[in-house]
Amino acid sequence: FKGANLQEAVLVEANFQQANLVEANLQKAALWEADLRGASFWYSWLTDTALVEAKENARTNLQSAQGWETAKYDPEIREWLGLPPETLEAE
């Protein structure tokens, strides 16, 4: 998956164990409950990516991606990454 364009892809419960996601575009992708153990995110784009309940994300791998701070995480992962709680926007 190196350099793959997965922008806005629905990848719910996908198995990306040990996947090479280097330079992949994952912007606005839905990775709910995806298994990302050992996945490499170096230089990938995670802007607005939904990583809610993704399994065993490696903090250092996620933080190497561009836009990791704006991805959507569940509260436990947000805390683990040192991010503040997500605020709900009024519609």
Phi, psi and omega in degrees: 000010180301124178073009183292146174263100179248025181301129179064015178288146175263108185236042183297131180060022179292148177259104178246030179303130178061016182290145175267097180255024179299130179062017178282145176264105180248020182301130178060019176283152178257105181246036180302132177058022177288147177265106185249020181300123177077004180289146178257126182246012185307127177061019175272168181249123181242014183305123179060023177282138180268108180247031183294130180059023174294141187274129168052047176293137177274120183307312183295325178293314180297318183288352176274349182275151177284134178078015182300331182292335183261001177291160180265121180236158172285162187305321181296316180291322178302315179296316180300324180277355180079022179266150177290162177302145180285136179262143178276131180273137177288138180267000000 
